[in-house]
Amino acid sequence: MKKTSTKWLLRLLTLALAVLVAAGCSGGNTGGSKAANAGDNSGNAGADASAPPAGAAEEEPIEISWLSFNFPPEDGTFVQQYLEETFNVRITNVRIDRTNWKDQLNVRLASGELPDLWLLWGIADVSTYASQNLLAELPVDEIRAHLPELAALIDEKDPGAWNNGLIDGKNYGIPITNLDGAYPLLTVYNEEWLQAVGYDEPPQTLEQFEDVLYKFRNDDPDGNGKKDTYGITGKAASNIGDSFVSVFNAFDVQPTYWEEDDTGALVYGMTTDKAREAFKLLNKWFDDGVLDPEFITSDGKKEEFLNSRVGTTNSSWIYYRPSYRETLKTTDSARYFDAVVGPQFAADGYTGKAAAWGLTGNYFGMSVDVDETPGKREKIYEILNATYTDEVVMKKVFFGDEGVHYDLVDGRPVMKEAYADTTTKVSLGMGAYYGLLAGKSLKFEAINNPAEDLAWRAEVTAGMPMQFDKGKFYMPSRTSFPDLTNLEREYFIKLITGEVDLEGGFDEFVERWNKAGGAQLTKEANEIYAQLKGA
């Protein structure tokens, strides 16, 4: 990891434009590996990617300091050697513990040690380090050119995600695509409870959903002779945005999402009349005792659904896919029950849009001095693109050598017993440290997931309308109003429990929210949103 002095940073700021222009004109093919010189953006380098090209040994390896998570404890691992030989680079592993990431990183940054490739935990990190002039600008068009399959995925699944990494109109991060975020959060039921209360399939309508909730509370679905079950719960102590998701979906709103109103302007979900209608229904259920009263203090750690306190929940598909549930029969047999996914229902006059996280969350950045070494920027792109698109490279990075570390079973790599545990794989450099993008590639889903899981996902999500947060982009004022989160949580609880009413009380919340900074945030959100839409 290169040390960067204040003087050098100032020089870089002066020369930044010239450096970027020069980098853009270079064509991005400096460094000598086969993948780069082939000019094949399709990612089909095949077996050629596994061997250094002719002439590569005549060039000095490009040194790259690499910061990701789940680092290997030692240098010179199997994967590190493979990448160094294949791409003619020399990697310096930057090791930072996730439990104390920011503090450890900031100590390094304060001493001028900047990683060349840099995992950024969300838009807040992008903003923080870009504002300190520690990150290189990575124009979206540049990312499109060097990572075309990643760009195509974003364009297809969530094109608005390109806006989420922009700071003052400039991009400083390569999106680490979250494939799960492209699919809706599912409404999951305890199938055994459903059958016990007379349903042979999941609720298809909001009216049926309500009926099921009442029966889960009143009809002893677990058959223990006690009235100790509830229909649904939330996580008000930790995350109101992860509470009663399917209910808000029924009214085409999520409390913590920004959405467009009828004029195309952004509004905050919890302040809308759609949210008011959802709160009215939740308040009715609370008054009738079918909603778990402990939602107020719950943070999800009690796992109320898995522990059979409530009969329905919302979740990503990965936790209810067939292969995972089959594993739980053995690993968690005491709590296991048959679960089933139902469709997203809608209130009268609404579509019923299921919430989805969106494709973007974390990012890769490059240090501001990445262009000090000619070709380093392009070389980093080349490695990332190969892990994202080239099956040979991906398998090496995630699974090692066929016949040595893994065998192919039904076309999918299965680790040999000696290498199956995570600790051993990490010690070989396998997994997320070098291959974080490889695990996020749509192209490799069939390698990473059994065919039955992917077929099941396609079936349960087919035709389901979705809603995404349209305000995930950087807003400078977002951190200026810390009281907003507490205010939202306070009224989220009060509106459901009836401590404040859903007419004047809701209006009071909106007024207080605006005065506490919401009005300023809404103004800023719309100014930025208008710029992004016009770009």
C-alpha positions as CSV (number, residue, x, y, z in Angstrom):
1,M,0.0,0.0,0.0
2,K,1.5,3.3,-1.1
3,K,2.0,6.1,1.3
4,T,0.5,9.4,0.0
5,S,1.8,12.7,1.5
6,T,-0.3,15.8,1.7
7,K,2.0,17.5,-0.8
8,W,1.5,14.6,-3.2
9,L,-2.3,14.8,-2.7
10,L,-2.2,18.5,-3.6
11,R,-0.2,17.8,-6.7
12,L,-2.7,15.1,-7.7
13,L,-5.6,17.5,-7.3
14,T,-3.9,19.9,-9.6
15,L,-3.1,17.2,-12.2
16,A,-6.3,15.1,-11.8
17,L,-8.0,16.3,-15.0
18,A,-4.9,15.7,-17.1
19,V,-4.3,12.3,-15.6
20,L,-7.9,11.2,-16.2
21,V,-7.9,12.4,-19.8
22,A,-4.7,10.5,-20.4
23,A,-6.1,7.4,-18.8
24,G,-9.2,7.7,-21.0
25,C,-7.2,8.0,-24.1
26,S,-5.0,5.0,-23.3
27,G,-7.6,2.5,-24.5
28,G,-7.4,0.6,-21.2
29,N,-5.1,-2.2,-22.4
30,T,-1.8,-1.7,-20.6
31,G,-0.2,-4.4,-18.5
32,G,0.3,-7.4,-20.7
33,S,-2.2,-10.1,-19.7
34,K,-4.1,-12.2,-22.2
35,A,-7.5,-11.0,-21.0
36,A,-6.6,-7.4,-21.5
37,N,-4.9,-7.6,-24.8
38,A,-7.5,-9.8,-26.3
39,G,-10.0,-7.0,-26.2
40,D,-12.8,-9.5,-25.4
41,N,-15.3,-7.8,-23.3
42,S,-17.6,-10.7,-23.4
43,G,-15.7,-12.4,-20.7
44,N,-15.1,-15.6,-22.7
45,A,-11.4,-15.8,-22.4
46,G,-11.8,-19.4,-21.5
47,A,-8.7,-21.5,-20.7
48,D,-6.4,-18.7,-22.1
49,A,-7.1,-16.7,-18.9
50,S,-5.4,-19.4,-16.8
51,A,-1.9,-19.0,-18.3
52,P,0.3,-15.9,-18.7
53,P,0.5,-14.7,-22.2
54,A,3.6,-14.7,-24.3
55,G,5.8,-11.7,-23.4
56,A,4.2,-10.9,-20.1
57,A,7.3,-12.0,-18.2
58,E,9.2,-9.3,-20.0
59,E,7.2,-6.6,-18.3
60,E,7.4,-5.5,-14.7
61,P,4.4,-6.7,-12.7
62,I,2.0,-3.9,-11.7
63,E,1.8,-3.6,-7.9
64,I,-1.7,-3.5,-6.5
65,S,-2.7,-3.1,-2.8
66,W,-6.0,-4.8,-2.3
67,L,-8.5,-4.2,0.4
68,S,-11.6,-6.4,0.8
69,F,-13.0,-8.5,3.6
70,N,-12.4,-12.1,4.7
71,F,-8.7,-11.7,4.1
72,P,-6.4,-14.7,4.0
73,P,-4.1,-14.8,7.1
74,E,-1.0,-15.4,5.0
75,D,0.4,-14.0,1.8
76,G,1.2,-16.1,-1.2
77,T,-2.0,-18.1,-1.2
78,F,-3.2,-20.3,-4.0
79,V,-5.5,-17.6,-5.4
80,Q,-3.0,-14.8,-4.9
81,Q,-0.4,-16.7,-6.9
82,Y,-2.9,-17.5,-9.6
83,L,-4.0,-13.9,-10.0
84,E,-0.4,-12.6,-9.9
85,E,0.8,-15.1,-12.6
86,T,-2.3,-14.7,-14.8
87,F,-2.5,-10.9,-14.8
88,N,1.2,-10.0,-14.3
89,V,0.6,-8.2,-11.0
90,R,2.1,-8.2,-7.5
91,I,-0.6,-8.0,-4.8
92,T,-0.2,-6.5,-1.4
93,N,-3.0,-7.7,0.9
94,V,-4.4,-5.1,3.2
95,R,-5.9,-6.8,6.2
96,I,-8.6,-5.0,8.2
97,D,-10.9,-6.7,10.7
98,R,-14.6,-6.1,9.9
99,T,-15.4,-5.7,13.6
100,N,-13.3,-2.5,13.8
101,W,-13.1,-1.6,10.1
102,K,-13.4,2.2,10.1
103,D,-11.1,2.8,13.0
104,Q,-8.3,0.6,11.6
105,L,-8.8,2.0,8.1
106,N,-8.7,5.6,9.3
107,V,-5.4,5.0,11.1
108,R,-3.9,3.8,7.8
109,L,-5.4,6.7,5.8
110,A,-4.1,9.2,8.3
111,S,-0.6,7.9,7.7
112,G,-1.1,8.3,4.0
113,E,-1.5,4.6,3.2
114,L,-4.2,4.3,0.5
115,P,-5.2,0.9,-0.9
116,D,-5.3,0.9,-4.7
117,L,-8.5,-1.2,-4.7
118,W,-10.8,-0.4,-1.9
119,L,-14.0,-1.9,-0.6
120,L,-16.4,0.8,0.4
121,W,-19.3,0.0,2.7
122,G,-22.1,1.9,1.1
123,I,-22.7,5.4,-0.2
124,A,-21.7,6.9,3.2
125,D,-18.1,5.6,2.7
126,V,-18.1,6.8,-0.9
127,S,-19.1,10.2,0.3
128,T,-16.7,10.4,3.3
129,Y,-13.6,9.4,1.4
130,A,-14.4,11.2,-1.8
131,S,-14.9,14.4,0.2
132,Q,-11.4,13.9,1.6
133,N,-10.0,13.6,-1.9
134,L,-8.8,10.0,-1.3
135,L,-10.8,8.3,-4.1
136,A,-10.2,8.5,-7.8
137,E,-13.2,9.5,-10.0
138,L,-14.5,6.4,-11.9
139,P,-16.8,7.8,-14.6
140,V,-19.9,5.6,-15.3
141,D,-18.9,5.4,-19.0
142,E,-15.5,4.1,-18.0
143,I,-17.1,1.4,-15.9
144,R,-19.4,0.5,-18.8
145,A,-16.4,0.1,-21.0
146,H,-14.4,-2.0,-18.6
147,L,-17.2,-4.0,-17.0
148,P,-19.8,-4.3,-19.7
149,E,-21.7,-7.3,-18.3
150,L,-22.0,-5.7,-14.9
151,A,-23.3,-2.6,-16.6
152,A,-25.8,-4.6,-18.6
153,L,-27.1,-6.2,-15.5
154,I,-27.7,-2.8,-13.8
155,D,-29.3,-1.4,-17.0
156,E,-31.7,-4.4,-17.1
157,K,-32.6,-4.9,-13.5
158,D,-32.3,-1.5,-11.8
159,P,-31.0,1.3,-14.1
160,G,-31.6,3.9,-11.3
161,A,-28.8,2.3,-9.4
162,W,-26.3,4.2,-11.5
163,N,-27.3,7.3,-9.6
164,N,-26.7,5.8,-6.2
165,G,-22.9,6.2,-6.2
166,L,-22.8,9.8,-7.5
167,I,-21.3,12.5,-5.3
168,D,-21.9,16.0,-6.7
169,G,-22.5,14.5,-10.1
170,K,-19.3,12.4,-10.1
171,N,-18.9,8.7,-9.7
172,Y,-16.3,7.2,-7.3
173,G,-17.5,3.7,-6.9
174,I,-17.9,0.5,-8.9
175,P,-21.2,-1.0,-7.9
176,I,-20.9,-4.4,-6.2
177,T,-24.1,-5.8,-7.6
178,N,-26.4,-7.4,-5.1
179,L,-28.3,-10.0,-7.1
180,D,-30.7,-10.8,-4.3
181,G,-31.7,-7.1,-4.3
182,A,-33.0,-7.4,-7.8
183,Y,-35.8,-9.7,-6.6
184,P,-38.7,-8.9,-4.3
185,L,-38.8,-9.7,-0.6
186,L,-41.2,-12.6,-0.3
187,T,-44.2,-13.2,2.0
188,V,-43.5,-16.5,3.7
189,Y,-45.9,-18.6,5.8
190,N,-45.7,-21.5,8.2
191,E,-47.4,-24.0,5.9
192,E,-48.3,-26.3,8.8
193,W,-50.2,-23.5,10.5
194,L,-52.0,-22.6,7.3
195,Q,-53.2,-26.1,6.9
196,A,-54.2,-26.2,10.6
197,V,-56.5,-23.1,10.1
198,G,-58.1,-24.5,6.9
199,Y,-55.9,-23.1,4.1
200,D,-54.4,-25.4,1.5
201,E,-52.6,-22.6,-0.2
202,P,-51.2,-19.2,0.9
203,P,-53.5,-16.2,0.9
204,Q,-54.1,-14.7,-2.5
205,T,-55.8,-11.4,-1.4
206,L,-55.5,-8.9,1.4
207,E,-58.8,-10.1,2.8
208,Q,-57.5,-13.7,3.0
209,F,-54.3,-12.5,4.5
210,E,-56.2,-10.7,7.3
211,D,-58.4,-13.8,7.8
212,V,-55.2,-15.9,8.2
213,L,-53.7,-13.5,10.8
214,Y,-56.8,-13.7,12.9
215,K,-56.9,-17.5,12.8
216,F,-53.1,-17.7,13.6
217,R,-54.0,-15.8,16.8
218,N,-57.3,-17.3,17.7
219,D,-57.4,-20.9,16.4
220,D,-54.4,-22.4,18.1
221,P,-52.5,-23.2,14.9
222,D,-49.6,-25.0,16.7
223,G,-52.1,-27.2,18.6
224,N,-50.6,-26.7,22.0
225,G,-53.8,-25.7,23.7
226,K,-52.5,-22.2,24.5
227,K,-53.3,-18.8,23.0
228,D,-49.6,-18.0,22.5
229,T,-49.4,-17.4,18.8
230,Y,-49.7,-14.2,16.7
231,G,-50.2,-13.4,13.0
232,I,-47.3,-11.1,12.4
233,T,-44.6,-9.0,14.1
234,G,-42.2,-6.2,13.3
235,K,-38.7,-5.0,14.3
236,A,-39.4,-1.5,15.6
237,A,-36.5,-1.6,18.0
238,S,-34.0,-2.0,15.1
239,N,-35.5,-1.3,11.7
240,I,-38.9,0.0,10.9
241,G,-38.1,-0.5,7.3
242,D,-38.0,-4.2,7.9
243,S,-41.4,-4.3,9.6
244,F,-44.7,-5.4,8.2
245,V,-43.2,-5.2,4.7
246,S,-46.0,-7.1,2.9
247,V,-48.7,-4.9,4.5
248,F,-47.1,-1.7,3.3
249,N,-46.5,-3.4,-0.1
250,A,-50.3,-3.8,-0.3
251,F,-50.6,0.0,-0.4
252,D,-47.6,0.4,-2.9
253,V,-45.4,2.1,-0.3
254,Q,-42.6,1.4,2.1
255,P,-42.1,3.8,5.0
256,T,-38.3,4.3,4.5
257,Y,-38.3,4.4,0.7
258,W,-38.4,7.6,-1.4
259,E,-41.0,7.3,-4.2
260,E,-42.4,9.5,-6.9
261,D,-45.8,11.1,-6.4
262,D,-48.3,11.8,-9.2
263,T,-46.3,14.8,-10.4
264,G,-43.0,12.9,-10.5
265,A,-41.6,14.6,-7.4
266,L,-39.9,12.5,-4.7
267,V,-41.8,12.1,-1.4
268,Y,-40.8,10.1,1.7
269,G,-42.9,7.0,2.0
270,M,-43.9,7.3,5.7
271,T,-45.3,10.8,5.0
272,T,-47.8,9.7,2.3
273,D,-51.5,9.0,2.5
274,K,-50.7,5.5,1.3
275,A,-48.7,4.9,4.5
276,R,-51.6,6.4,6.5
277,E,-53.9,3.8,5.0
278,A,-51.5,1.0,5.9
279,F,-51.1,2.3,9.4
280,K,-54.9,2.3,9.8
281,L,-55.0,-1.4,9.0
282,L,-52.1,-2.2,11.3
283,N,-53.7,-0.3,14.1
284,K,-56.9,-2.3,13.7
285,W,-55.0,-5.5,13.9
286,F,-53.1,-4.3,17.0
287,D,-56.4,-3.3,18.7
288,D,-57.8,-6.8,17.9
289,G,-54.7,-8.5,19.4
290,V,-53.6,-10.4,16.3
291,L,-50.4,-8.3,15.9
292,D,-47.6,-9.3,18.2
293,P,-47.4,-6.5,20.8
294,E,-43.7,-7.2,21.3
295,F,-43.0,-5.7,17.9
296,I,-42.2,-2.5,19.8
297,T,-39.1,-3.9,21.4
298,S,-38.3,-6.6,18.9
299,D,-35.0,-6.4,16.9
300,G,-35.5,-9.7,15.1
301,K,-33.0,-11.6,17.2
302,K,-35.7,-13.6,18.8
303,E,-36.5,-15.0,15.3
304,E,-40.2,-15.0,16.1
305,F,-41.1,-16.7,12.8
306,L,-38.5,-19.5,13.0
307,N,-39.4,-20.0,16.7
308,S,-43.1,-20.3,15.8
309,R,-44.4,-17.3,17.7
310,V,-45.8,-15.7,14.5
311,G,-47.0,-17.4,11.3
312,T,-45.8,-15.1,8.6
313,T,-42.7,-13.0,7.7
314,N,-40.9,-11.3,4.8
315,S,-37.6,-12.5,3.6
316,S,-35.2,-12.7,0.7
317,W,-35.6,-15.8,-1.4
318,I,-32.3,-17.2,-0.4
319,Y,-33.5,-18.2,3.1
320,Y,-36.4,-20.2,1.8
321,R,-35.0,-21.8,-1.3
322,P,-35.5,-25.6,-1.4
323,S,-31.9,-26.6,-0.9
324,Y,-31.5,-24.4,2.2
325,R,-34.7,-25.6,3.7
326,E,-33.7,-29.2,3.1
327,T,-30.4,-28.6,5.0
328,L,-32.3,-27.1,7.9
329,K,-34.2,-30.4,8.4
330,T,-30.8,-31.7,9.7
331,T,-29.0,-28.7,11.0
332,D,-32.0,-27.1,12.8
333,S,-34.5,-30.0,13.1
334,A,-36.0,-28.9,16.4
335,R,-37.3,-25.7,14.9
336,Y,-37.9,-26.9,11.4
337,F,-41.4,-26.6,9.8
338,D,-42.6,-26.6,6.2
339,A,-42.8,-23.1,4.9
340,V,-44.5,-21.8,1.8
341,V,-44.3,-18.5,-0.2
342,G,-47.4,-16.6,-1.3
343,P,-48.1,-13.9,-3.8
344,Q,-48.0,-10.2,-2.9
345,F,-51.6,-9.1,-2.3
346,A,-53.0,-5.6,-2.8
347,A,-55.5,-3.3,-1.1
348,D,-58.4,-2.1,-3.2
349,G,-57.2,0.4,-5.8
350,Y,-53.6,-0.5,-5.5
351,T,-51.2,-2.7,-7.4
352,G,-49.4,-4.5,-4.6
353,K,-45.8,-3.7,-5.3
354,A,-43.3,-5.9,-3.4
355,A,-40.3,-4.2,-1.9
356,A,-36.9,-5.0,-3.2
357,W,-33.5,-3.8,-1.9
358,G,-32.1,-2.8,-5.2
359,L,-28.9,-3.9,-6.9
360,T,-26.5,-1.4,-5.2
361,G,-25.2,-1.4,-1.7
362,N,-21.5,-1.5,-1.5
363,Y,-18.8,-0.3,-3.9
364,F,-15.2,-0.8,-5.0
365,G,-13.2,2.4,-5.2
366,M,-9.7,3.2,-6.3
367,S,-7.2,5.4,-4.5
368,V,-6.7,8.9,-5.8
369,D,-3.1,8.0,-6.7
370,V,-4.0,4.9,-8.7
371,D,-2.9,6.6,-11.9
372,E,0.6,7.2,-10.6
373,T,1.5,3.9,-12.1
374,P,0.5,3.8,-15.8
375,G,-1.9,1.0,-16.5
376,K,-2.8,0.3,-12.9
377,R,-6.4,1.5,-13.2
378,E,-6.9,-0.6,-16.3
379,K,-5.3,-3.6,-14.7
380,I,-7.7,-3.4,-11.7
381,Y,-10.6,-3.2,-14.1
382,E,-9.3,-6.2,-16.0
383,I,-9.0,-8.4,-12.9
384,L,-12.4,-7.4,-11.7
385,N,-14.0,-8.0,-15.1
386,A,-12.4,-11.4,-15.4
387,T,-13.6,-12.5,-12.0
388,Y,-17.1,-11.3,-12.9
389,T,-17.3,-12.8,-16.4
390,D,-14.7,-15.5,-17.0
391,E,-15.7,-18.9,-15.7
392,V,-12.2,-20.2,-15.6
393,V,-11.1,-17.3,-13.4
394,M,-14.2,-17.4,-11.3
395,K,-13.8,-21.1,-10.5
396,K,-10.1,-20.6,-9.6
397,V,-10.9,-17.7,-7.3
398,F,-13.9,-19.4,-5.6
399,F,-13.2,-23.1,-5.8
400,G,-9.5,-23.7,-6.8
401,D,-8.5,-26.5,-9.1
402,E,-10.9,-29.2,-10.3
403,G,-9.8,-32.6,-9.0
404,V,-7.6,-31.0,-6.3
405,H,-9.9,-28.8,-4.4
406,Y,-13.3,-29.6,-5.9
407,D,-15.2,-32.0,-8.1
408,L,-17.9,-31.2,-10.6
409,V,-21.2,-32.8,-9.5
410,D,-24.1,-32.2,-11.9
411,G,-22.1,-29.4,-13.4
412,R,-21.6,-27.5,-10.2
413,P,-18.3,-27.4,-8.1
414,V,-18.5,-29.3,-4.9
415,M,-15.5,-28.8,-2.5
416,K,-13.6,-31.9,-1.4
417,E,-14.0,-32.7,2.2
418,A,-10.4,-31.4,3.0
419,Y,-11.3,-28.0,1.7
420,A,-15.0,-27.7,2.4
421,D,-14.9,-25.5,5.6
422,T,-14.8,-21.8,5.2
423,T,-11.6,-21.3,7.3
424,T,-9.6,-23.6,5.0
425,K,-11.0,-21.9,1.9
426,V,-10.1,-18.5,3.2
427,S,-6.6,-19.7,4.0
428,L,-6.2,-20.5,0.3
429,G,-7.4,-17.1,-0.7
430,M,-10.7,-18.4,-2.0
431,G,-14.0,-16.5,-1.6
432,A,-14.9,-12.9,-1.2
433,Y,-11.5,-11.3,-0.6
434,Y,-10.4,-11.5,-4.3
435,G,-13.7,-12.7,-5.7
436,L,-16.3,-10.4,-4.2
437,L,-17.6,-9.5,-7.7
438,A,-17.4,-13.1,-8.8
439,G,-20.1,-14.0,-6.3
440,K,-22.3,-11.2,-7.5
441,S,-22.4,-12.2,-11.2
442,L,-25.7,-13.3,-12.8
443,K,-23.6,-15.3,-15.3
444,F,-22.5,-17.6,-12.5
445,E,-25.7,-18.1,-10.7
446,A,-26.1,-21.6,-12.1
447,I,-22.7,-22.5,-10.7
448,N,-23.4,-21.0,-7.3
449,N,-27.0,-22.3,-7.0
450,P,-28.8,-25.6,-7.6
451,A,-31.1,-25.6,-10.6
452,E,-34.1,-26.4,-8.5
453,D,-33.5,-23.2,-6.4
454,L,-33.3,-21.0,-9.4
455,A,-36.4,-22.6,-10.9
456,W,-38.2,-22.1,-7.6
457,R,-37.2,-18.5,-7.5
458,A,-38.4,-17.9,-11.0
459,E,-41.8,-19.5,-10.1
460,V,-42.5,-17.6,-6.9
461,T,-41.4,-14.2,-8.2
462,A,-42.9,-14.4,-11.7
463,G,-44.9,-11.3,-12.7
464,M,-44.6,-9.8,-9.2
465,P,-44.5,-6.0,-9.4
466,M,-41.7,-4.4,-7.4
467,Q,-40.9,-1.1,-5.8
468,F,-37.3,0.2,-5.2
469,D,-36.1,3.1,-3.1
470,K,-35.7,6.0,-5.5
471,G,-33.7,8.0,-3.0
472,K,-30.7,5.8,-2.3
473,F,-28.4,8.4,-4.0
474,Y,-26.2,10.6,-1.9
475,M,-27.9,13.5,-0.2
476,P,-25.5,15.9,1.7
477,S,-28.1,16.8,4.3
478,R,-29.0,13.2,5.1
479,T,-26.6,13.1,8.1
480,S,-27.5,16.6,9.2
481,F,-30.9,15.6,10.8
482,P,-30.2,12.6,13.0
483,D,-33.4,13.2,15.0
484,L,-35.5,12.2,12.0
485,T,-34.8,8.5,12.5
486,N,-35.9,8.6,16.1
487,L,-39.0,10.6,15.2
488,E,-40.0,8.1,12.5
489,R,-39.6,5.2,14.9
490,E,-41.6,7.0,17.6
491,Y,-44.5,7.7,15.4
492,F,-44.3,4.3,13.7
493,I,-45.0,2.7,17.0
494,K,-47.6,5.3,18.1
495,L,-49.6,5.1,14.9
496,I,-49.9,1.4,15.1
497,T,-50.7,1.2,18.9
498,G,-53.2,4.1,18.6
499,E,-51.3,6.4,21.0
500,V,-51.9,9.0,18.3
501,D,-54.8,8.8,15.8
502,L,-54.5,8.3,12.1
503,E,-56.0,11.6,11.2
504,G,-54.8,14.6,13.2
505,G,-52.0,12.5,14.7
506,F,-50.6,11.5,11.4
507,D,-50.8,15.1,10.1
508,E,-48.9,16.1,13.3
509,F,-46.2,13.5,12.5
510,V,-45.8,14.9,9.0
511,E,-45.6,18.4,10.3
512,R,-43.0,17.5,12.9
513,W,-41.0,15.5,10.3
514,N,-40.8,18.4,8.0
515,K,-39.8,20.8,10.7
516,A,-37.1,18.4,12.0
517,G,-35.4,18.5,8.6
518,G,-37.6,16.5,6.4
519,A,-38.7,19.5,4.3
520,Q,-35.0,20.4,3.7
521,L,-34.2,16.8,2.8
522,T,-37.2,16.6,0.5
523,K,-36.1,19.8,-1.3
524,E,-32.6,18.5,-1.7
525,A,-33.7,15.1,-2.8
526,N,-35.8,16.6,-5.6
527,E,-33.1,19.0,-6.7
528,I,-30.6,16.1,-7.0
529,Y,-33.2,13.8,-8.5
530,A,-34.0,16.3,-11.2
531,Q,-30.4,16.7,-12.1
532,L,-29.9,12.9,-12.3
533,K,-32.9,12.4,-14.5
534,G,-31.7,15.2,-16.8
535,A,-28.2,13.9,-17.0
